[in-house]
Each structure stands twice: as C-alpha cells, then as structure tokens.
Amino acid sequence: MCSRRHGGGRVRSMTPEDDRYIVLSAKRNRRTTAQQVANQFLAASGKQISRKTVAKRLRGGLYARRPVVCVPLTRQHRTARLQWCREHHNWTEQDWACVLFSDESRFSLSSDCRRQLIWRESGTAYRPENIQEKDRYPTCSIMVWAGIMIKGRTCLHVVANGTMTGQRYIDEVLLSHVRLFR
C-alpha cells in the first residue's frame, strides 16, 4: 500500500511579497521584457530568478500583448465626432449614396514591426498606459489616396515627391478624382 506525501514538490523560493514586486515592476514600465524584470528583481532582492518565473508570476493577471497604435484623440476630437454621429444617425441609404469617403495611407520603410510587447490585463487595451503613439512623420515612405461610395470607388492616387499641402490636395485629389463623383 502506498500513499502520496503532501508537500513533496520543490520548495518555493519566492514569497508573496516577491510576487507583488514583480507585478508592480511590470505595471510601472509595461514595455519591459520578462528578462529585464528578472534583472531588476535580482538587483533589488539579490535573488536570481528566470525569465520563465517572471512570466508565470505575471500570468495571474498580466499578459504580453501588442500595444494599440494610434494618434490619441483630444476631448475636442471626441466631442466633434459624437456630435457628427448624432447629426447623421437618421440618414437613409439615399443620403449616404451622395457621400464619398476618402482616406490616405502612408507606407513606410521605417522599422516599426510592432514586435514590442507590453504587460497588460485582459480588456484594458485602450487604456492610455497601454497605447503606443503612432509615428506621425515616418521617413522613407510613400502616400496613397483613394475614395469609396456606395456604388463606386476612385482610382488609387499615389502622392509622389514631397509633402501633401492644401494646394496639392486640391490640384491632385479634389479636382482630378473627387470632382468626377459629384
């Protein structure tokens, strides 16, 4: 006859205070890696822990995720967008058929591969501390513009050489593409 002895596993080397220190370190600087948190813990306590130990301790509530990348909206932006939505929520399909939605995108050769992860709780992607600001003026890039309607779309326009100014926008986009959809 055999029975299992309780407490037969490895003795835990970390205290609950150590666990809290690891979680607080990750929350203070969400862009640190598990190895960097382990190094900070070694410097603070003198105890050597592995990267995997840090990841296990953070798994209770923090997960490594890609940060949301966006240009933050101000209060005025949010107010204006809400007002616009309230003004247009009763529009019919005929009303929307007269609208041309347009957008431009910049394709950049900069090295923003978004491989940097942050530590965050589930459901907190859009909190300010979990958002990474978008690079507004990347180098070595090309910009394209296009528009869509309910029953059509514009041709793709490549904005070549230089910055898109107001006059260039009128000449290259509005007069040559948008005017055709009026």
DRENPA-3360 file (N, C-alpha, C; in nm, 2 decimals, always signed):
BEGIN
1 = MCSRRHGG = +0.08/-0.12/+0.00/+0.00/+0.00/+0.00/+0.09/+0.12/+0.00 ~ +0.05/+0.22/-0.08/+0.13/+0.35/-0.09/+0.04/+0.47/-0.08 ~ +0.09/+0.57/-0.03/+0.01/+0.70/-0.02/+0.10/+0.81/-0.06 ~ +0.04/+0.92/-0.11/+0.11/+1.04/-0.16/+0.14/+1.13/-0.04 ~ +0.27/+1.17/-0.03/+0.30/+1.26/+0.08/+0.27/+1.40/+0.04 ~ +0.22/+1.48/+0.13/+0.19/+1.62/+0.10/+0.31/+1.70/+0.10 ~ +0.33/+1.80/+0.01/+0.45/+1.88/+0.01/+0.57/+1.82/-0.04 ~ +0.55/+1.72/-0.13/+0.67/+1.65/-0.18/+0.73/+1.73/-0.30;
9 = GRVRSMTP = +0.68/+1.84/-0.34/+0.74/+1.92/-0.45/+0.86/+2.00/-0.41 ~ +0.91/+2.08/-0.50/+1.02/+2.17/-0.47/+0.97/+2.28/-0.38 ~ +1.06/+2.32/-0.29/+1.03/+2.43/-0.20/+1.02/+2.56/-0.28 ~ +0.92/+2.64/-0.26/+0.91/+2.76/-0.33/+1.01/+2.87/-0.27 ~ +1.08/+2.93/-0.36/+1.19/+3.02/-0.32/+1.14/+3.16/-0.31 ~ +1.02/+3.19/-0.36/+0.97/+3.33/-0.37/+0.86/+3.35/-0.27 ~ +0.85/+3.46/-0.21/+0.74/+3.49/-0.12/+0.63/+3.57/-0.19 ~ +0.51/+3.58/-0.13/+0.41/+3.66/-0.20/+0.45/+3.81/-0.22;
17 = EDDRYIVL = +0.53/+3.86/-0.13/+0.59/+4.00/-0.15/+0.67/+4.01/-0.27 ~ +0.75/+3.90/-0.30/+0.83/+3.90/-0.42/+0.74/+3.90/-0.54 ~ +0.63/+3.82/-0.54/+0.54/+3.82/-0.65/+0.48/+3.95/-0.67 ~ +0.44/+4.02/-0.57/+0.38/+4.16/-0.58/+0.49/+4.25/-0.64 ~ +0.61/+4.24/-0.60/+0.72/+4.33/-0.65/+0.73/+4.31/-0.81 ~ +0.72/+4.18/-0.85/+0.73/+4.15/-0.99/+0.62/+4.22/-1.07 ~ +0.50/+4.20/-1.02/+0.38/+4.26/-1.08/+0.39/+4.41/-1.09 ~ +0.43/+4.47/-0.98/+0.44/+4.62/-0.97/+0.55/+4.67/-1.07;
25 = SAKRNRRT = +0.66/+4.59/-1.08/+0.76/+4.63/-1.17/+0.71/+4.63/-1.32 ~ +0.63/+4.53/-1.35/+0.58/+4.51/-1.49/+0.48/+4.62/-1.51 ~ +0.40/+4.66/-1.41/+0.30/+4.76/-1.43/+0.36/+4.90/-1.44 ~ +0.47/+4.92/-1.37/+0.53/+5.06/-1.37/+0.59/+5.09/-1.51 ~ +0.65/+4.99/-1.57/+0.71/+5.00/-1.70/+0.66/+4.88/-1.79 ~ +0.55/+4.90/-1.86/+0.48/+4.80/-1.93/+0.56/+4.75/-2.05 ~ +0.66/+4.82/-2.09/+0.73/+4.78/-2.21/+0.86/+4.70/-2.17 ~ +0.88/+4.67/-2.05/+0.99/+4.59/-2.01/+0.97/+4.44/-2.04;
33 = TAQQVANQ = +1.07/+4.37/-2.07/+1.06/+4.23/-2.10/+1.07/+4.15/-1.97 ~ +1.03/+4.02/-1.98/+1.04/+3.94/-1.86/+1.18/+3.93/-1.81 ~ +1.28/+3.92/-1.90/+1.42/+3.92/-1.86/+1.46/+4.04/-1.79 ~ +1.42/+4.16/-1.84/+1.45/+4.29/-1.77/+1.39/+4.29/-1.63 ~ +1.27/+4.24/-1.61/+1.20/+4.23/-1.48/+1.28/+4.14/-1.39 ~ +1.33/+4.03/-1.44/+1.41/+3.94/-1.36/+1.54/+4.01/-1.32 ~ +1.60/+4.08/-1.41/+1.73/+4.16/-1.37/+1.70/+4.26/-1.27 ~ +1.59/+4.33/-1.28/+1.55/+4.43/-1.17/+1.53/+4.36/-1.04;
41 = FLAASGKQ = +1.47/+4.25/-1.04/+1.44/+4.17/-0.92/+1.57/+4.13/-0.85 ~ +1.67/+4.08/-0.94/+1.80/+4.04/-0.89/+1.87/+4.16/-0.82 ~ +1.86/+4.28/-0.88/+1.93/+4.40/-0.83/+1.86/+4.44/-0.70 ~ +1.73/+4.42/-0.69/+1.66/+4.47/-0.57/+1.67/+4.37/-0.45 ~ +1.66/+4.24/-0.48/+1.65/+4.15/-0.37/+1.77/+4.06/-0.36 ~ +1.85/+4.05/-0.46/+1.97/+3.96/-0.46/+1.93/+3.82/-0.49 ~ +1.81/+3.79/-0.52/+1.76/+3.65/-0.56/+1.77/+3.64/-0.72 ~ +1.82/+3.53/-0.77/+1.83/+3.50/-0.91/+1.70/+3.43/-0.95;
49 = ISRKTVAK = +1.62/+3.48/-1.04/+1.51/+3.41/-1.09/+1.51/+3.41/-1.24 ~ +1.44/+3.32/-1.31/+1.45/+3.31/-1.45/+1.34/+3.39/-1.52 ~ +1.35/+3.41/-1.65/+1.25/+3.48/-1.73/+1.12/+3.40/-1.72 ~ +1.12/+3.27/-1.72/+1.00/+3.19/-1.71/+0.93/+3.21/-1.58 ~ +1.00/+3.23/-1.47/+0.94/+3.25/-1.34/+0.87/+3.38/-1.34 ~ +0.93/+3.48/-1.40/+0.86/+3.61/-1.41/+0.73/+3.60/-1.49 ~ +0.74/+3.53/-1.61/+0.62/+3.51/-1.69/+0.51/+3.44/-1.62 ~ +0.55/+3.34/-1.54/+0.45/+3.26/-1.46/+0.38/+3.35/-1.35;
57 = RLRGGLYA = +0.46/+3.43/-1.29/+0.41/+3.52/-1.18/+0.31/+3.63/-1.24 ~ +0.34/+3.67/-1.36/+0.26/+3.77/-1.42/+0.13/+3.71/-1.49 ~ +0.13/+3.58/-1.51/+0.02/+3.52/-1.58/-0.11/+3.53/-1.50 ~ -0.10/+3.56/-1.37/-0.22/+3.57/-1.29/-0.31/+3.68/-1.33 ~ -0.26/+3.78/-1.40/-0.35/+3.89/-1.45/-0.29/+3.98/-1.56 ~ -0.16/+3.97/-1.58/-0.09/+4.04/-1.69/-0.05/+3.95/-1.80 ~ -0.07/+3.99/-1.92/-0.03/+3.91/-2.04/+0.05/+4.00/-2.14 ~ +0.14/+3.94/-2.21/+0.22/+4.01/-2.30/+0.14/+4.02/-2.43;
65 = RRPVVCVP = +0.11/+4.15/-2.47/+0.03/+4.17/-2.59/+0.09/+4.29/-2.67 ~ +0.06/+4.30/-2.79/+0.10/+4.41/-2.87/+0.02/+4.54/-2.83 ~ +0.09/+4.65/-2.81/+0.01/+4.77/-2.78/-0.07/+4.82/-2.89 ~ -0.18/+4.89/-2.86/-0.26/+4.96/-2.96/-0.18/+5.07/-3.01 ~ -0.18/+5.09/-3.14/-0.10/+5.20/-3.20/-0.20/+5.30/-3.26 ~ -0.20/+5.42/-3.22/-0.29/+5.52/-3.27/-0.24/+5.66/-3.23 ~ -0.30/+5.76/-3.29/-0.28/+5.90/-3.26/-0.39/+5.93/-3.15 ~ -0.35/+5.97/-3.03/-0.45/+5.99/-2.93/-0.55/+6.11/-2.97;
73 = LTRQHRTA = -0.68/+6.09/-2.93/-0.78/+6.19/-2.96/-0.79/+6.29/-2.84 ~ -0.81/+6.41/-2.87/-0.83/+6.51/-2.76/-0.98/+6.51/-2.72 ~ -1.01/+6.58/-2.62/-1.15/+6.59/-2.58/-1.23/+6.66/-2.69 ~ -1.17/+6.76/-2.76/-1.24/+6.83/-2.87/-1.27/+6.73/-2.98 ~ -1.17/+6.65/-3.01/-1.20/+6.55/-3.12/-1.31/+6.46/-3.09 ~ -1.32/+6.41/-2.97/-1.42/+6.32/-2.93/-1.56/+6.38/-2.93 ~ -1.56/+6.51/-2.88/-1.69/+6.58/-2.88/-1.74/+6.61/-3.02 ~ -1.65/+6.65/-3.11/-1.69/+6.67/-3.25/-1.74/+6.54/-3.32;
81 = RLQWCREH = -1.67/+6.43/-3.29/-1.71/+6.30/-3.35/-1.85/+6.26/-3.30 ~ -1.87/+6.28/-3.17/-2.00/+6.24/-3.12/-2.11/+6.33/-3.18 ~ -2.09/+6.46/-3.19/-2.19/+6.55/-3.25/-2.22/+6.51/-3.39 ~ -2.11/+6.48/-3.47/-2.13/+6.44/-3.61/-2.22/+6.31/-3.62 ~ -2.19/+6.21/-3.53/-2.27/+6.09/-3.53/-2.42/+6.12/-3.50 ~ -2.44/+6.20/-3.40/-2.58/+6.23/-3.37/-2.65/+6.30/-3.48 ~ -2.58/+6.39/-3.55/-2.64/+6.46/-3.67/-2.68/+6.36/-3.78 ~ -2.60/+6.25/-3.80/-2.62/+6.17/-3.91/-2.68/+6.03/-3.88;
89 = HNWTEQDW = -2.72/+6.00/-3.77/-2.77/+5.87/-3.74/-2.90/+5.83/-3.80 ~ -2.98/+5.93/-3.85/-3.11/+5.90/-3.92/-3.10/+5.91/-4.07 ~ -2.98/+5.92/-4.12/-2.97/+5.92/-4.27/-3.01/+5.79/-4.34 ~ -3.07/+5.80/-4.46/-3.11/+5.69/-4.53/-3.00/+5.65/-4.63 ~ -3.02/+5.54/-4.70/-2.92/+5.49/-4.80/-2.91/+5.59/-4.91 ~ -3.02/+5.66/-4.94/-3.01/+5.76/-5.05/-2.92/+5.88/-5.00 ~ -2.93/+5.92/-4.88/-2.85/+6.02/-4.83/-2.70/+5.98/-4.83 ~ -2.67/+5.86/-4.79/-2.53/+5.81/-4.79/-2.48/+5.79/-4.93;
97 = ACVLFSDE = -2.57/+5.77/-5.03/-2.52/+5.74/-5.17/-2.45/+5.87/-5.22 ~ -2.48/+5.98/-5.17/-2.41/+6.11/-5.22/-2.28/+6.14/-5.15 ~ -2.24/+6.05/-5.06/-2.12/+6.08/-4.98/-2.00/+6.00/-5.03 ~ -1.89/+6.06/-5.05/-1.76/+5.99/-5.08/-1.67/+5.99/-4.96 ~ -1.64/+5.87/-4.92/-1.55/+5.85/-4.81/-1.41/+5.83/-4.87 ~ -1.31/+5.91/-4.81/-1.18/+5.90/-4.87/-1.08/+5.89/-4.75 ~ -0.97/+5.83/-4.78/-0.86/+5.81/-4.68/-0.73/+5.80/-4.75 ~ -0.63/+5.84/-4.68/-0.49/+5.82/-4.73/-0.41/+5.74/-4.64;
105 = SRFSLSSD = -0.32/+5.66/-4.69/-0.23/+5.58/-4.61/-0.09/+5.60/-4.65 ~ -0.01/+5.60/-4.54/+0.14/+5.61/-4.57/+0.20/+5.48/-4.54 ~ +0.28/+5.43/-4.64/+0.35/+5.31/-4.63/+0.50/+5.35/-4.61 ~ +0.55/+5.30/-4.50/+0.68/+5.35/-4.46/+0.79/+5.23/-4.46 ~ +0.91/+5.27/-4.48/+1.02/+5.17/-4.48/+1.08/+5.17/-4.34 ~ +1.03/+5.25/-4.24/+1.09/+5.25/-4.11/+1.06/+5.12/-4.04 ~ +1.14/+5.09/-3.94/+1.14/+4.95/-3.88/+1.03/+4.94/-3.77 ~ +0.91/+4.98/-3.79/+0.81/+4.96/-3.69/+0.74/+4.83/-3.72;
113 = CRRQLIWR = +0.80/+4.72/-3.67/+0.75/+4.59/-3.69/+0.65/+4.55/-3.58 ~ +0.63/+4.63/-3.48/+0.53/+4.61/-3.37/+0.56/+4.48/-3.30 ~ +0.68/+4.44/-3.29/+0.72/+4.32/-3.21/+0.73/+4.34/-3.06 ~ +0.74/+4.47/-3.03/+0.75/+4.50/-2.89/+0.62/+4.48/-2.82 ~ +0.62/+4.40/-2.71/+0.50/+4.36/-2.63/+0.50/+4.44/-2.50 ~ +0.38/+4.45/-2.45/+0.36/+4.52/-2.32/+0.28/+4.43/-2.23 ~ +0.29/+4.45/-2.10/+0.22/+4.37/-2.00/+0.09/+4.44/-1.97 ~ -0.02/+4.37/-1.98/-0.15/+4.44/-1.95/-0.25/+4.33/-1.92;
121 = ESGTAYRP = -0.36/+4.38/-1.84/-0.47/+4.29/-1.81/-0.56/+4.27/-1.93 ~ -0.64/+4.17/-1.92/-0.74/+4.14/-2.03/-0.84/+4.25/-2.03 ~ -0.88/+4.30/-2.15/-0.98/+4.40/-2.16/-0.93/+4.54/-2.13 ~ -0.80/+4.57/-2.13/-0.75/+4.70/-2.10/-0.67/+4.76/-2.21 ~ -0.70/+4.71/-2.33/-0.62/+4.75/-2.45/-0.62/+4.90/-2.47 ~ -0.73/+4.97/-2.45/-0.74/+5.11/-2.49/-0.72/+5.20/-2.37 ~ -0.66/+5.16/-2.26/-0.62/+5.25/-2.15/-0.50/+5.32/-2.20 ~ -0.48/+5.45/-2.16/-0.37/+5.53/-2.20/-0.23/+5.47/-2.18;
129 = ENIQEKDR = -0.22/+5.40/-2.07/-0.09/+5.34/-2.04/-0.05/+5.22/-2.13 ~ -0.15/+5.17/-2.20/-0.13/+5.06/-2.29/-0.13/+5.09/-2.44 ~ -0.13/+5.22/-2.47/-0.14/+5.27/-2.61/+0.00/+5.32/-2.64 ~ +0.05/+5.29/-2.76/+0.17/+5.34/-2.81/+0.14/+5.44/-2.92 ~ +0.20/+5.56/-2.90/+0.17/+5.66/-3.00/+0.23/+5.63/-3.14 ~ +0.15/+5.66/-3.24/+0.19/+5.63/-3.38/+0.29/+5.74/-3.42 ~ +0.39/+5.69/-3.50/+0.49/+5.78/-3.55/+0.42/+5.87/-3.66 ~ +0.41/+6.00/-3.64/+0.33/+6.08/-3.73/+0.41/+6.11/-3.86;
137 = YPTCSIMV = +0.54/+6.12/-3.85/+0.62/+6.16/-3.96/+0.73/+6.06/-3.99 ~ +0.69/+5.94/-4.04/+0.80/+5.84/-4.07/+0.88/+5.88/-4.19 ~ +1.00/+5.83/-4.20/+1.09/+5.86/-4.31/+1.08/+5.75/-4.42 ~ +1.13/+5.78/-4.54/+1.13/+5.69/-4.65/+0.99/+5.62/-4.67 ~ +0.90/+5.70/-4.71/+0.76/+5.65/-4.72/+0.69/+5.70/-4.85 ~ +0.58/+5.63/-4.88/+0.50/+5.68/-4.99/+0.36/+5.69/-4.94 ~ +0.28/+5.78/-4.99/+0.15/+5.80/-4.95/+0.05/+5.78/-5.07 ~ -0.06/+5.71/-5.04/-0.16/+5.68/-5.14/-0.29/+5.73/-5.09;
145 = WAGIMIKG = -0.38/+5.77/-5.18/-0.52/+5.82/-5.15/-0.62/+5.74/-5.23 ~ -0.74/+5.72/-5.18/-0.85/+5.66/-5.25/-0.98/+5.69/-5.18 ~ -1.09/+5.68/-5.26/-1.22/+5.71/-5.20/-1.32/+5.60/-5.25 ~ -1.43/+5.58/-5.16/-1.53/+5.49/-5.19/-1.67/+5.55/-5.17 ~ -1.76/+5.50/-5.25/-1.90/+5.54/-5.23/-1.98/+5.41/-5.23 ~ -2.11/+5.42/-5.22/-2.20/+5.30/-5.22/-2.19/+5.23/-5.35 ~ -2.19/+5.31/-5.46/-2.19/+5.25/-5.59/-2.06/+5.28/-5.68 ~ -1.95/+5.29/-5.61/-1.83/+5.31/-5.69/-1.71/+5.34/-5.60;
153 = RTCLHVVA = -1.60/+5.36/-5.67/-1.47/+5.39/-5.60/-1.38/+5.47/-5.69 ~ -1.29/+5.54/-5.63/-1.20/+5.62/-5.71/-1.08/+5.53/-5.75 ~ -1.00/+5.58/-5.84/-0.87/+5.51/-5.87/-0.77/+5.54/-5.75 ~ -0.68/+5.46/-5.73/-0.57/+5.48/-5.63/-0.48/+5.59/-5.68 ~ -0.46/+5.69/-5.60/-0.37/+5.80/-5.64/-0.25/+5.80/-5.55 ~ -0.13/+5.79/-5.61/+0.00/+5.79/-5.54/+0.05/+5.93/-5.53 ~ +0.07/+5.98/-5.41/+0.12/+6.11/-5.38/+0.27/+6.10/-5.39 ~ +0.32/+6.15/-5.50/+0.47/+6.13/-5.52/+0.54/+6.26/-5.48;
161 = NGTMTGQR = +0.66/+6.24/-5.44/+0.76/+6.35/-5.41/+0.70/+6.47/-5.33 ~ +0.74/+6.47/-5.21/+0.71/+6.58/-5.12/+0.59/+6.57/-5.03 ~ +0.56/+6.68/-4.97/+0.45/+6.68/-4.87/+0.32/+6.72/-4.93 ~ +0.21/+6.66/-4.88/+0.08/+6.69/-4.93/+0.03/+6.82/-4.87 ~ +0.03/+6.93/-4.95/-0.01/+7.06/-4.90/-0.16/+7.08/-4.94 ~ -0.22/+7.18/-4.89/-0.36/+7.21/-4.92/-0.38/+7.23/-5.07 ~ -0.29/+7.30/-5.14/-0.30/+7.33/-5.28/-0.27/+7.20/-5.36 ~ -0.18/+7.12/-5.32/-0.16/+6.99/-5.39/-0.28/+6.90/-5.37;
169 = YIDEVLLS = -0.34/+6.90/-5.26/-0.46/+6.82/-5.23/-0.57/+6.86/-5.33 ~ -0.59/+7.00/-5.34/-0.69/+7.05/-5.44/-0.66/+7.00/-5.58 ~ -0.54/+7.03/-5.62/-0.50/+7.00/-5.76/-0.50/+6.85/-5.79 ~ -0.44/+6.77/-5.71/-0.41/+6.63/-5.74/-0.53/+6.54/-5.70 ~ -0.60/+6.57/-5.60/-0.70/+6.48/-5.55/-0.84/+6.53/-5.58 ~ -0.88/+6.65/-5.53/-1.01/+6.70/-5.54/-1.05/+6.72/-5.69 ~ -0.97/+6.80/-5.76/-1.00/+6.83/-5.90/-1.00/+6.71/-5.99 ~ -0.90/+6.62/-5.97/-0.88/+6.51/-6.06/-0.96/+6.38/-6.03;
177 = HVRLFR = -1.00/+6.36/-5.90/-1.07/+6.24/-5.86/-1.21/+6.27/-5.80 ~ -1.22/+6.36/-5.71/-1.34/+6.38/-5.63/-1.45/+6.45/-5.72 ~ -1.40/+6.54/-5.81/-1.50/+6.62/-5.89/-1.57/+6.52/-5.99 ~ -1.51/+6.41/-6.02/-1.58/+6.31/-6.11/-1.69/+6.24/-6.04 ~ -1.70/+6.24/-5.91/-1.80/+6.17/-5.84/-1.92/+6.26/-5.80 ~ -1.91/+6.39/-5.83/-2.02/+6.48/-5.79/-2.15/+6.45/-5.87;
% end
